Amino acid sequence: MTTPRRQRTRRGSTRQLGSGAAGQRFGRITDRRPSGSGPGGRFGTYYVRDDEDGASYSFSYADIVTEGFRTIRTGERVRFLADPANPAHAIYVIRLDLPEVDDYYK
């Protein structure tokens, strides 16, 4: 039996991250809706559909884990966790379809 570990959130509190069914999930980005906030109104809410059970989760750009720009496009494959405090929210979203670096500099 594994014991849950504590994870510090952005707000400074801690929460439990378990294992098993509450672990990592895989899905595709299905939609992005701008919220009008941020520089030039570029921030928005993204939506991902779980490949396994078809459930949809929302997340913001701050939940994207990457080096450099936090960019993600509709249709991209991602790995994520469901937020234990808000089960309809995805956290720790990681892009799986990373473009080739050389394609950016053509």
Residue, then its C-alpha position, 0 to 999 in steps of 0.5 A: m500500500t502506498t501512502p499519499r504524499r503532500q503537495r504544496t499548492r500555489r496558494g501555500s497550503t498542502r493537499q494529498l496526492g494519491s496513487g492509482a485511479a487518482g494518478q496520471r491521466f492522458g487526453r487531448i485538448t478539445d477547446r480554449r476559451p479566452s477569458g480576456s485577462g492578462p496582457g492583450g487578453r491572451f489568457g484563457t481556459y483550456y479543456v482536456r478530454d480524458d482518453e480513458d473515461g471521456a471526462s472533461y477537465s478545465f485548466s488555465y495556462a498556469d497549470i501547464v508544466t513546461e520550460g519556456f512558453r506555456t503554449i498548448r493547442t487544440g488537438e494536442r495530447v497531454r498528460f495531467l492529474a485531476d485536482p483532488a480539491n476540484p475534480a473537474h479541474a486538471i493540474y500539472v498538464i504536460r504536453l506530449d506532442l512537442p514540436e521539433v526545435d528545427d521546425y521553429y527556426k525555418 
